[in-house]
Amino acid sequence: MDFININKKIYDGDNFLKLSDLRYLPRWIVLLIDIFLVLISAFVSYFIIDNLDVTPYTYFSFPLKILIILGVNIVFMAWFRTYSGIIRHSTFVDLWKIFITCFFACFTLVIASYFTFIFFGQKLFLIPILFINFALSFSLLFVFRLVVKEFFQIIRDVKNDKQRTKVVILEIDESSVAIARVIMGNPNLPYCVQGFVTARKDSNSARLLGKRIITKAELEKKSKKELGIDGVIIIKELISDSELQNWVSLFLEKDLKVFKSPSLQKFRSSDLKHAIESLQIEDLLNRRPIKIDNFAINPRHSGKNILVTGGAGSIGSEIVRQVAKLNPDLIVVLDQAETPLYEIELEMLHEFPDINFEFILADISNKYRIEPIFQKFNFSMVYHAAAYKHVPLVEKNPHEAILVNVLGTKNLSKLASDYNVNRFVMISTDKAVNPTNVMGASKRVAELYVQSLQNIEGNTTKFITTRFGNVLGSNGSVIPYFKKQIEAGGPITVTHKDIVRYFMTIQEACELVLQAGTMGKGGEIFVFDMGNPVKIVELAKRMIRLSGLKLNEDIEIVFTGLRPGEKLYEELLSDGSKTLPTHHNSILISKDPTADFHEITKLTNLITKAALRQDKVEIVIILKKIVPEFKSQNSVYQKLD
């Protein structure tokens, strides 16, 4: 092992901090230091006895006694390898080795003293000297290691504090204190706890874990520099949505970084380095976890064959993940996008090796391709998530929307009825309500057709439609798009300063889809509680601040104008429609107008033929006939209204 470079300069602060990088002492130097400490303890022991006016035995010379004490201690040091540990990383094991070394050395010398008394008539050592030597040598060896350990810990803390993010923990309850202890006890985490912040007013002069407590009033008055902190760690589970919003707004005003930590139980079971993350905009839009009736959902899926169309998409793939947890007999994942389908195949086979899967590449508008799948697998549930959803693209290509959103839905739902599938659950959108674009209108036509099947003669399938707004993180969602723009340095593009949207997490939306699909009796349109609408420009501003940037200094927001077919706000209920409550407080039943099966079949056949001819104008004319509330906005089709 390399020697320490004793010529290293440590006069200035930076070089002083480099002491923590010194290489470990060679083992023989540690042994020499230990021997020296034992020697000191032996001299001190005799000094104490001399001052007590105890007349020592003189038969054996003093140097001989010292050599015997050293020799016996060296033997046991070598036996128990007390010198082998790294001093700055000493543990209880090293302390135990020192204790038993000193104990056996003392015990051996006591036995030797009695032997000399038997053979020479005099004891080699006074027994009190040996006990004093035992206590002193153990104490010195222990204190030496403790001092070195603490010295390097202080150096390491000072050094790490320069590199770490200085944070305070939100609130002063037990969970916050526990998280602070974990962070403080783990030097590998890139955070240095400076204290706590709380809304309580009785903690102004108090300290916790030796750290200061900052009140909300103090936080509001002082600047970031005066506070001496870089960020705040919050535990989301412990505060309400309104408290979270208020605190985060205050932290962002102070230009503080905001981090989120899981609860202590999750913290300990996760990778510590990745347990604490930067707060994301999704965390501010999330609602409280919804409660799902697994007692009702499990029997509908356990041991059953399930089909998920659009199973490689953001919503479809999450449905696949959640259904896979319910122990089905088979899940058929169908999609026409080969690369995403392959990716979900790899994920599912890895995550759920005990579940049977079939991954099918197919176009739902091709009935001759789809029907053999229904013939082969006796499906109990069909989740229909396949659809074209991008408003501007569909506005330019209305024929594609009809072939997938209308004809594809028509093929699947009619086959479900023909092959006696127990339940057919269609994923719709809030854009189907008072639609202003082709995409929303095509989904409304699909809703009408699916509902009309419920009461046809001989049908046993329960047809259920679910309707909700934007989902966070889905393909084409505004949030991932904004994140990319921020990473690129901006600008962030927003279509209109007043545009608002509803948001829901993918997981929450899919849980509600499963719940609605289970509770439906057939023919219903279920709408989900989407919470309060979010102003997109405010969303963009918050994302900028959460990224540590300043609006109009580091990045700008540019208004580009509404896109074809886009409207300022979305609706979950059509004009004049009524809602009925369900036993789940996040799910309502919308009582929308329905269509006669024969009439809607005739019209969908007509619009499909127009789609095959790629007659865009004719498609939109028929759409407006089927969906009278369809009024085009910012579109070339406005002239048809």
C-alpha positions as CSV (number, residue, x, y, z in Angstrom):
1,M,0.0,0.0,0.0
2,D,1.3,3.5,-0.9
3,F,2.6,5.8,1.8
4,I,1.2,9.1,2.7
5,N,2.8,12.0,0.9
6,I,3.9,13.9,4.0
7,N,5.1,16.8,1.9
8,K,1.5,17.5,0.9
9,K,0.6,21.2,1.6
10,I,-2.5,21.6,3.6
11,Y,-2.2,25.2,4.6
12,D,-5.0,26.7,2.5
13,G,-8.7,25.7,2.9
14,D,-9.0,23.7,-0.4
15,N,-5.8,21.6,0.4
16,F,-7.1,21.1,3.9
17,L,-10.2,19.5,2.5
18,K,-8.0,17.2,0.4
19,L,-7.1,15.4,3.6
20,S,-10.2,13.3,3.1
21,D,-8.6,12.0,-0.1
22,L,-5.4,10.8,1.6
23,R,-4.6,7.1,1.1
24,Y,-5.1,4.7,4.0
25,L,-2.2,4.2,6.5
26,P,-0.2,1.0,6.0
27,R,-1.1,-1.7,8.5
28,W,2.3,-1.7,10.2
29,I,2.0,2.1,11.0
30,V,-1.4,1.4,12.6
31,L,0.3,-1.4,14.7
32,L,3.1,0.9,15.7
33,I,0.6,3.6,16.8
34,D,-1.3,1.0,18.8
35,I,1.9,-0.2,20.5
36,F,2.9,3.4,21.3
37,L,-0.6,3.9,23.0
38,V,-0.2,0.7,25.0
39,L,3.2,1.9,26.1
40,I,1.8,5.2,27.2
41,S,-1.0,3.4,29.2
42,A,1.7,1.2,30.9
43,F,3.7,4.3,32.0
44,V,0.6,6.1,33.2
45,S,-0.5,3.0,35.1
46,Y,2.8,2.9,37.0
47,F,2.7,6.7,37.5
48,I,-0.8,6.4,39.1
49,I,0.3,3.6,41.4
50,D,3.4,5.6,42.4
51,N,1.3,8.5,43.4
52,L,-0.9,6.3,45.5
53,D,2.1,5.4,47.6
54,V,1.8,1.7,46.8
55,T,5.2,0.0,47.1
56,P,5.7,-2.0,43.9
57,Y,7.5,-5.3,43.8
58,T,11.1,-4.8,42.8
59,Y,12.1,-8.4,42.1
60,F,11.5,-7.9,38.4
61,S,13.0,-4.8,36.7
62,F,10.7,-2.1,35.4
63,P,12.0,-2.3,31.8
64,L,11.3,-6.0,31.8
65,K,7.7,-5.5,33.0
66,I,7.1,-2.9,30.3
67,L,8.5,-5.2,27.6
68,I,6.3,-8.1,28.9
69,I,3.2,-5.9,28.8
70,L,4.0,-4.7,25.2
71,G,4.9,-8.3,24.1
72,V,1.6,-9.8,25.3
73,N,-0.4,-7.0,23.8
74,I,1.4,-7.3,20.4
75,V,0.6,-11.1,20.4
76,F,-3.1,-10.5,20.9
77,M,-3.1,-7.5,18.5
78,A,-1.7,-9.9,15.8
79,W,-4.1,-12.6,16.8
80,F,-7.2,-10.5,16.6
81,R,-5.8,-8.2,13.8
82,T,-6.8,-5.0,15.5
83,Y,-4.6,-3.1,13.0
84,S,-6.3,-4.4,9.9
85,G,-9.3,-2.1,9.9
86,I,-9.4,1.2,8.1
87,I,-9.3,3.7,11.0
88,R,-11.5,6.4,9.4
89,H,-14.2,3.7,8.7
90,S,-14.0,2.1,12.2
91,T,-17.1,0.2,13.3
92,F,-18.4,-1.7,16.3
93,V,-16.5,-4.8,15.0
94,D,-13.2,-2.9,15.4
95,L,-14.2,-1.7,18.9
96,W,-15.0,-5.3,19.8
97,K,-11.6,-6.5,18.6
98,I,-9.9,-3.8,20.7
99,F,-11.8,-4.8,23.8
100,I,-11.1,-8.6,23.5
101,T,-7.5,-7.8,22.7
102,C,-7.1,-5.7,25.9
103,F,-9.1,-8.2,27.9
104,F,-7.1,-11.2,27.0
105,A,-3.8,-9.3,27.4
106,C,-4.9,-8.3,30.9
107,F,-6.1,-11.8,31.7
108,T,-2.8,-13.4,30.5
109,L,-0.7,-11.0,32.6
110,V,-2.8,-11.7,35.7
111,I,-2.3,-15.4,35.2
112,A,1.4,-14.8,34.6
113,S,1.6,-12.8,37.8
114,Y,0.2,-15.7,39.8
115,F,2.6,-18.2,38.1
116,T,5.5,-16.0,39.2
117,F,4.2,-15.8,42.7
118,I,4.0,-19.7,42.8
119,F,7.5,-20.2,41.3
120,F,9.4,-17.1,42.6
121,G,7.4,-16.0,45.6
122,Q,6.5,-12.7,44.1
123,K,4.0,-11.5,41.6
124,L,5.2,-10.2,38.3
125,F,2.7,-7.2,38.5
126,L,0.5,-5.6,41.0
127,I,-3.0,-6.6,39.9
128,P,-4.3,-3.0,40.2
129,I,-1.7,-1.9,37.7
130,L,-3.0,-4.5,35.2
131,F,-6.6,-3.3,35.6
132,I,-5.6,0.3,35.3
133,N,-3.5,-0.6,32.2
134,F,-6.5,-2.5,30.7
135,A,-8.8,0.5,31.2
136,L,-6.3,3.0,29.8
137,S,-5.1,1.0,26.8
138,F,-8.6,0.2,25.7
139,S,-9.7,3.8,26.2
140,L,-6.7,5.2,24.3
141,L,-7.0,2.7,21.4
142,F,-10.7,3.5,21.2
143,V,-10.4,7.3,21.4
144,F,-7.6,7.2,18.8
145,R,-10.0,5.5,16.3
146,L,-12.9,7.7,17.3
147,V,-10.9,10.9,16.9
148,V,-9.6,9.9,13.5
149,K,-13.0,8.8,12.3
150,E,-14.7,12.0,13.5
151,F,-11.9,14.1,12.0
152,F,-12.3,12.6,8.6
153,Q,-16.1,12.8,8.9
154,I,-15.9,16.5,9.6
155,I,-13.5,17.0,6.6
156,R,-15.8,14.9,4.4
157,D,-18.9,16.8,5.6
158,V,-17.2,20.2,4.9
159,K,-16.1,19.0,1.5
160,N,-19.5,17.5,0.6
161,D,-21.3,20.5,1.8
162,K,-19.6,22.5,-0.9
163,Q,-20.8,20.0,-3.5
164,R,-24.2,19.2,-2.1
165,T,-27.5,21.0,-2.6
166,K,-28.4,22.8,0.6
167,V,-32.0,21.9,1.5
168,V,-34.6,22.2,4.2
169,I,-37.3,19.7,4.9
170,L,-40.9,20.8,4.7
171,E,-42.7,20.4,8.1
172,I,-41.5,19.1,11.4
173,D,-43.5,16.0,12.0
174,E,-42.1,12.5,12.6
175,S,-41.9,11.6,8.9
176,S,-40.0,14.7,8.0
177,V,-37.6,14.2,10.8
178,A,-37.1,10.6,9.8
179,I,-36.3,11.6,6.2
180,A,-33.9,14.2,7.5
181,R,-32.1,11.5,9.6
182,V,-31.8,9.3,6.5
183,I,-30.3,12.1,4.4
184,M,-27.9,13.2,7.1
185,G,-26.8,9.7,7.7
186,N,-26.0,9.0,4.1
187,P,-23.0,11.0,2.7
188,N,-23.6,9.6,-0.8
189,L,-26.8,11.6,-1.2
190,P,-26.3,15.0,-2.9
191,Y,-28.2,16.9,-0.3
192,C,-27.1,18.7,2.8
193,V,-29.9,19.3,5.4
194,Q,-29.8,22.8,6.7
195,G,-33.0,22.6,8.7
196,F,-36.8,22.5,8.4
197,V,-39.5,24.9,7.2
198,T,-43.0,25.0,8.7
199,A,-46.2,27.0,8.8
200,R,-46.3,26.7,12.6
201,K,-45.6,30.0,14.4
202,D,-44.3,28.5,17.7
203,S,-41.1,27.1,16.3
204,N,-39.2,30.4,15.7
205,S,-36.3,29.8,18.1
206,A,-36.5,26.0,18.3
207,R,-34.0,23.6,16.8
208,L,-34.5,20.1,15.5
209,L,-31.7,17.5,15.1
210,G,-29.4,20.5,15.8
211,K,-30.8,22.3,12.8
212,R,-32.7,25.5,12.6
213,I,-36.5,25.7,11.9
214,I,-37.6,28.4,9.4
215,T,-41.1,29.6,9.8
216,K,-43.3,30.5,6.8
217,A,-43.3,34.1,7.8
218,E,-39.5,34.2,7.9
219,L,-39.4,32.4,4.5
220,E,-41.7,35.1,3.0
221,K,-39.5,37.9,4.3
222,K,-36.0,36.7,3.5
223,S,-34.3,36.2,0.1
224,K,-32.7,33.0,-1.0
225,K,-29.3,34.4,-0.2
226,E,-30.3,35.4,3.3
227,L,-31.9,32.0,3.9
228,G,-28.7,30.3,2.8
229,I,-30.5,27.4,1.1
230,D,-30.8,26.1,-2.4
231,G,-34.0,24.0,-2.3
232,V,-36.8,22.3,-0.3
233,I,-37.7,18.6,0.0
234,I,-41.3,17.9,0.4
235,I,-43.2,14.6,1.2
236,K,-46.2,14.7,-1.0
237,E,-48.2,12.1,0.8
238,L,-48.3,14.3,4.0
239,I,-49.8,17.5,2.7
240,S,-53.1,18.3,0.9
241,D,-53.3,19.5,-2.7
242,S,-54.0,23.0,-1.7
243,E,-51.1,23.1,0.7
244,L,-48.8,21.7,-2.0
245,Q,-49.9,24.4,-4.4
246,N,-49.4,27.2,-1.9
247,W,-46.0,26.0,-0.7
248,V,-44.7,25.3,-4.2
249,S,-45.8,28.8,-5.3
250,L,-43.9,30.3,-2.4
251,F,-40.8,28.2,-3.0
252,L,-40.7,29.1,-6.7
253,E,-41.1,32.8,-5.9
254,K,-38.0,32.5,-3.8
255,D,-36.2,30.8,-6.7
256,L,-35.7,27.6,-4.7
257,K,-35.5,24.2,-6.2
258,V,-38.3,21.9,-5.2
259,F,-37.7,18.2,-4.6
260,K,-40.0,15.4,-3.7
261,S,-39.3,12.5,-1.4
262,P,-41.4,9.3,-0.9
263,S,-42.6,8.3,2.5
264,L,-40.0,6.7,4.8
265,Q,-41.1,3.2,4.1
266,K,-40.8,3.7,0.3
267,F,-37.6,5.6,0.8
268,R,-35.9,2.7,2.6
269,S,-37.0,0.2,0.0
270,S,-35.9,2.2,-3.0
271,D,-32.5,3.2,-4.5
272,L,-31.5,6.0,-2.1
273,K,-29.7,8.0,-4.9
274,H,-32.9,8.1,-7.0
275,A,-35.5,8.3,-4.1
276,I,-35.4,12.1,-4.0
277,E,-36.3,13.7,-7.4
278,S,-37.1,17.1,-8.7
279,L,-40.8,18.0,-8.4
280,Q,-42.5,17.7,-11.8
281,I,-45.5,19.5,-13.1
282,E,-47.4,16.2,-13.1
283,D,-47.1,16.2,-9.3
284,L,-49.0,19.5,-9.1
285,L,-51.7,18.3,-11.5
286,N,-52.2,14.9,-9.8
287,R,-55.2,14.3,-7.6
288,R,-55.4,12.1,-4.6
289,P,-55.2,8.3,-5.3
290,I,-58.6,7.0,-6.3
291,K,-60.1,3.9,-4.6
292,I,-60.8,1.0,-6.9
293,D,-63.2,-1.8,-6.0
294,N,-60.9,-4.7,-6.7
295,F,-63.5,-7.1,-5.2
296,A,-65.7,-6.3,-8.3
297,I,-62.9,-6.0,-10.8
298,N,-60.9,-9.1,-10.1
299,P,-63.7,-11.7,-11.0
300,R,-64.2,-9.9,-14.4
301,H,-60.6,-10.6,-15.4
302,S,-59.2,-13.5,-13.4
303,G,-59.0,-16.6,-15.6
304,K,-60.5,-14.8,-18.5
305,N,-59.4,-14.0,-22.1
306,I,-59.0,-10.2,-22.6
307,L,-58.5,-8.2,-25.8
308,V,-56.9,-4.7,-25.7
309,T,-56.9,-2.8,-29.0
310,G,-54.4,0.0,-29.4
311,G,-52.5,-2.0,-26.8
312,A,-49.1,-0.4,-27.7
313,G,-50.4,3.1,-27.2
314,S,-50.0,5.1,-24.0
315,I,-53.5,4.3,-22.7
316,G,-53.8,0.8,-24.2
317,S,-50.4,-0.3,-22.8
318,E,-51.4,0.9,-19.3
319,I,-54.6,-1.0,-19.5
320,V,-52.5,-4.1,-20.4
321,R,-50.3,-3.5,-17.4
322,Q,-53.2,-3.2,-15.0
323,V,-55.1,-6.2,-16.4
324,A,-52.0,-8.3,-16.2
325,K,-52.0,-7.8,-12.4
326,L,-55.5,-9.4,-12.3
327,N,-54.3,-12.9,-13.2
328,P,-56.2,-13.3,-16.6
329,D,-55.9,-16.5,-18.6
330,L,-54.8,-14.7,-21.7
331,I,-54.2,-11.1,-22.8
332,V,-54.3,-10.4,-26.6
333,V,-52.5,-7.1,-27.4
334,L,-53.5,-5.8,-30.8
335,D,-52.0,-2.8,-32.6
336,Q,-51.0,-1.7,-36.1
337,A,-47.7,0.1,-34.9
338,E,-45.1,-2.6,-35.1
339,T,-42.2,-1.0,-33.1
340,P,-44.3,0.1,-30.1
341,L,-46.0,-3.3,-30.2
342,Y,-42.6,-5.0,-30.0
343,E,-41.6,-2.8,-27.1
344,I,-44.7,-3.6,-25.1
345,E,-44.1,-7.3,-25.9
346,L,-40.6,-7.1,-24.4
347,E,-41.9,-5.3,-21.3
348,M,-44.8,-7.6,-20.6
349,L,-42.8,-10.8,-21.1
350,H,-40.2,-9.5,-18.6
351,E,-42.6,-8.0,-16.0
352,F,-45.3,-10.8,-16.2
353,P,-43.6,-14.0,-17.2
354,D,-46.4,-16.2,-15.8
355,I,-49.2,-14.5,-17.9
356,N,-50.1,-15.7,-21.3
357,F,-49.9,-13.0,-24.0
358,E,-50.6,-12.9,-27.7
359,F,-49.2,-9.8,-29.6
360,I,-51.0,-9.3,-32.9
361,L,-50.1,-6.8,-35.6
362,A,-53.4,-5.9,-37.3
363,D,-55.5,-3.0,-38.7
364,I,-58.9,-2.8,-37.0
365,S,-60.5,-1.4,-40.1
366,N,-59.9,-4.8,-41.8
367,K,-62.8,-6.9,-40.7
368,Y,-61.4,-10.0,-42.5
369,R,-58.2,-9.7,-40.4
370,I,-60.0,-9.1,-37.1
371,E,-62.8,-11.7,-37.2
372,P,-60.5,-14.8,-37.1
373,I,-59.1,-13.4,-33.8
374,F,-62.6,-13.4,-32.3
375,Q,-63.1,-16.8,-33.7
376,K,-59.9,-18.2,-32.2
377,F,-60.1,-16.6,-28.7
378,N,-63.2,-16.7,-26.6
379,F,-62.9,-13.1,-25.3
380,S,-64.7,-12.2,-22.1
381,M,-63.6,-8.5,-22.2
382,V,-62.6,-6.1,-25.0
383,Y,-61.0,-2.8,-24.2
384,H,-61.0,-0.7,-27.3
385,A,-58.4,2.0,-27.1
386,A,-57.2,2.1,-30.7
387,A,-58.0,5.4,-32.3
388,Y,-56.5,8.4,-34.1
389,K,-56.5,11.3,-31.7
390,H,-54.3,14.1,-33.0
391,V,-56.7,16.9,-33.9
392,P,-54.8,18.9,-36.5
393,L,-53.6,15.8,-38.4
394,V,-57.0,14.2,-38.4
395,E,-58.5,17.5,-39.6
396,K,-56.2,17.3,-42.7
397,N,-56.9,13.5,-43.1
398,P,-60.6,13.0,-42.2
399,H,-60.8,9.8,-44.2
400,E,-58.3,8.1,-42.0
401,A,-60.2,9.1,-38.9
402,I,-63.4,7.5,-40.4
403,L,-61.6,4.2,-41.3
404,V,-60.1,3.8,-37.8
405,N,-62.3,5.7,-35.4
406,V,-65.6,4.8,-37.0
407,L,-65.2,1.7,-39.2
408,G,-62.6,0.1,-36.8
409,T,-64.9,0.6,-33.8
410,K,-67.9,-0.7,-35.9
411,N,-66.0,-3.9,-36.8
412,L,-64.8,-4.6,-33.2
413,S,-68.1,-3.8,-31.5
414,K,-70.2,-5.8,-34.0
415,L,-67.9,-8.8,-33.7
416,A,-68.0,-8.5,-29.9
417,S,-71.8,-8.8,-30.2
418,D,-71.7,-11.6,-32.7
419,Y,-69.2,-13.7,-30.7
420,N,-71.0,-13.0,-27.3
421,V,-68.2,-11.2,-25.6
422,N,-69.4,-10.4,-22.1
423,R,-68.3,-6.7,-22.1
424,F,-67.0,-4.2,-24.7
425,V,-65.4,-1.1,-23.2
426,M,-64.7,1.8,-25.6
427,I,-62.3,4.6,-24.7
428,S,-63.7,7.9,-25.9
429,T,-62.7,11.5,-25.4
430,D,-64.0,14.8,-24.1
431,K,-63.5,16.1,-27.6
432,A,-66.6,14.1,-28.7
433,V,-68.7,16.5,-26.7
434,N,-69.9,19.4,-28.8
435,P,-67.1,18.6,-31.3
436,T,-65.3,21.4,-33.2
437,N,-63.1,19.1,-35.2
438,V,-63.2,15.9,-37.3
439,M,-61.5,13.8,-34.6
440,G,-64.0,14.6,-31.9
441,A,-66.9,14.2,-34.3
442,S,-65.6,10.8,-35.5
443,K,-65.4,9.6,-31.8
444,R,-68.9,10.8,-31.2
445,V,-70.1,8.7,-34.2
446,A,-68.3,5.7,-32.7
447,E,-70.1,6.4,-29.3
448,L,-73.5,6.4,-31.0
449,Y,-72.8,3.2,-32.9
450,V,-71.6,1.3,-29.9
451,Q,-74.6,2.5,-27.8
452,S,-77.0,1.5,-30.5
453,L,-75.8,-2.2,-30.4
454,Q,-77.0,-2.6,-26.8
455,N,-80.6,-3.1,-27.7
456,I,-80.4,-5.0,-31.0
457,E,-82.2,-8.4,-31.1
458,G,-80.1,-11.3,-29.8
459,N,-77.3,-9.1,-28.3
460,T,-75.9,-10.3,-24.9
461,T,-72.8,-8.0,-24.8
462,K,-72.7,-5.1,-22.4
463,F,-71.4,-2.1,-24.4
464,I,-69.8,0.6,-22.2
465,T,-68.3,3.9,-23.2
466,T,-65.8,5.9,-21.1
467,R,-65.1,9.5,-21.7
468,F,-62.3,11.6,-20.3
469,G,-59.9,14.4,-21.1
470,N,-56.2,14.7,-21.6
471,V,-53.9,12.2,-19.8
472,L,-50.5,13.2,-18.5
473,G,-47.6,11.8,-20.4
474,S,-49.7,10.2,-23.2
475,N,-48.5,10.3,-26.7
476,G,-49.0,13.8,-28.0
477,S,-49.6,15.3,-24.6
478,V,-48.6,18.9,-24.1
479,I,-46.4,18.3,-21.1
480,P,-43.7,16.1,-22.8
481,Y,-43.8,18.6,-25.6
482,F,-43.2,21.5,-23.3
483,K,-40.4,19.6,-21.6
484,K,-38.6,19.1,-24.9
485,Q,-39.0,22.8,-25.7
486,I,-37.5,23.8,-22.3
487,E,-34.6,21.4,-22.8
488,A,-33.9,22.9,-26.2
489,G,-33.8,26.4,-24.6
490,G,-37.3,27.5,-25.8
491,P,-39.4,29.1,-26.8
492,I,-42.4,27.4,-25.4
493,T,-45.3,27.6,-27.9
494,V,-48.9,27.9,-26.6
495,T,-51.7,28.3,-29.0
496,H,-53.8,30.8,-27.1
497,K,-53.4,32.7,-23.8
498,D,-56.9,31.6,-22.6
499,I,-56.9,28.0,-23.6
500,V,-57.7,25.5,-20.8
501,R,-57.7,21.7,-20.6
502,Y,-58.6,18.9,-18.2
503,F,-55.8,16.6,-17.1
504,M,-55.7,13.1,-15.5
505,T,-52.8,10.7,-15.1
506,I,-52.7,7.6,-17.4
507,Q,-52.8,5.3,-14.4
508,E,-55.8,7.0,-12.9
509,A,-57.7,7.1,-16.2
510,C,-57.1,3.4,-16.8
511,E,-58.1,2.4,-13.3
512,L,-61.4,4.2,-13.8
513,V,-61.8,2.5,-17.2
514,L,-61.5,-0.9,-15.5
515,Q,-63.9,0.2,-12.8
516,A,-66.5,1.6,-15.2
517,G,-66.2,-1.5,-17.4
518,T,-67.0,-3.6,-14.4
519,M,-69.9,-1.6,-13.0
520,G,-71.6,-0.9,-16.4
521,K,-74.9,-2.6,-17.2
522,G,-74.7,-1.8,-20.9
523,G,-75.4,1.2,-23.0
524,E,-73.9,3.8,-20.6
525,I,-71.5,6.6,-21.3
526,F,-69.4,7.0,-18.2
527,V,-67.6,10.4,-17.7
528,F,-64.8,10.8,-15.2
529,D,-64.2,13.5,-12.7
530,M,-61.3,15.4,-14.2
531,G,-61.0,17.9,-11.5
532,N,-60.5,21.6,-12.3
533,P,-59.4,22.7,-15.8
534,V,-55.9,24.0,-16.1
535,K,-54.9,27.1,-18.0
536,I,-52.1,26.0,-20.4
537,V,-50.1,29.2,-20.2
538,E,-50.0,28.9,-16.4
539,L,-48.9,25.3,-16.9
540,A,-46.1,26.5,-19.1
541,K,-45.0,29.2,-16.6
542,R,-44.9,26.7,-13.8
543,M,-42.8,24.2,-15.8
544,I,-40.3,27.0,-16.6
545,R,-39.9,27.9,-12.9
546,L,-39.7,24.2,-11.8
547,S,-36.9,23.8,-14.3
548,G,-35.0,26.6,-12.5
549,L,-35.4,29.1,-15.4
550,K,-36.9,32.6,-15.5
551,L,-39.6,33.6,-17.9
552,N,-38.6,36.2,-20.5
553,E,-35.0,36.0,-19.2
554,D,-34.0,32.4,-19.9
555,I,-36.9,31.3,-22.0
556,E,-40.0,32.8,-23.6
557,I,-43.6,31.8,-24.3
558,V,-44.8,32.4,-27.8
559,F,-48.5,32.3,-28.7
560,T,-49.0,30.6,-32.1
561,G,-52.8,30.8,-32.5
562,L,-55.4,28.0,-32.3
563,R,-54.8,25.1,-34.6
564,P,-57.4,23.7,-37.1
565,G,-60.3,22.3,-35.2
566,E,-59.0,23.4,-31.8
567,K,-61.2,25.1,-29.2
568,L,-60.4,27.1,-26.1
569,Y,-62.0,24.6,-23.6
570,E,-63.2,21.0,-23.6
571,E,-66.4,19.7,-22.2
572,L,-67.3,16.3,-20.6
573,L,-71.0,16.7,-21.1
574,S,-73.0,17.8,-24.1
575,D,-75.5,20.6,-24.0
576,G,-78.7,19.6,-22.2
577,S,-77.4,16.2,-21.1
578,K,-77.9,15.1,-17.6
579,T,-75.8,13.0,-15.3
580,L,-76.5,10.2,-12.9
581,P,-74.3,9.4,-9.9
582,T,-72.7,6.0,-9.4
583,H,-71.3,4.3,-6.3
584,H,-67.9,5.6,-7.3
585,N,-67.5,9.3,-6.6
586,S,-65.1,9.8,-9.6
587,I,-67.5,8.3,-12.1
588,L,-70.8,9.7,-13.5
589,I,-73.2,8.4,-16.1
590,S,-74.0,10.9,-18.9
591,K,-77.5,10.7,-20.4
592,D,-76.7,11.6,-24.0
593,P,-79.0,11.3,-27.0
594,T,-78.8,7.9,-28.6
595,A,-79.2,6.7,-32.2
596,D,-81.3,3.9,-33.8
597,F,-79.1,1.0,-34.8
598,H,-80.4,0.7,-38.4
599,E,-80.2,4.5,-38.9
600,I,-76.6,4.8,-37.6
601,T,-75.6,1.7,-39.5
602,K,-76.9,3.2,-42.8
603,L,-75.0,6.5,-42.1
604,T,-71.7,4.9,-41.1
605,N,-71.8,2.8,-44.2
606,L,-72.3,6.0,-46.2
607,I,-69.5,7.8,-44.5
608,T,-67.2,4.8,-44.9
609,K,-67.7,4.8,-48.7
610,A,-66.8,8.5,-48.7
611,A,-63.7,7.8,-46.7
612,L,-62.6,5.1,-49.2
613,R,-63.0,7.7,-51.9
614,Q,-61.1,10.1,-49.8
615,D,-63.8,12.7,-50.3
616,K,-63.0,15.0,-47.4
617,V,-65.9,17.4,-47.9
618,E,-68.5,14.6,-48.2
619,I,-67.1,13.0,-45.1
620,V,-67.5,16.2,-43.1
621,I,-71.0,16.8,-44.5
622,I,-72.1,13.3,-43.3
623,L,-70.4,13.8,-39.9
624,K,-72.4,17.0,-39.4
625,K,-75.6,15.2,-40.3
626,I,-74.9,12.4,-37.8
627,V,-73.6,14.8,-35.1
628,P,-75.7,18.0,-35.5
629,E,-73.8,19.7,-32.7
630,F,-70.5,19.4,-34.7
631,K,-69.5,23.0,-35.5
632,S,-66.1,23.4,-37.1
633,Q,-63.6,26.0,-35.6
634,N,-60.5,27.3,-37.2
635,S,-61.0,24.9,-40.0
636,V,-61.6,24.9,-43.8
637,Y,-64.9,23.1,-43.0
638,Q,-66.5,26.0,-41.3
639,K,-68.1,26.9,-44.6
640,L,-70.2,23.7,-44.3
641,D,-71.9,24.8,-41.1
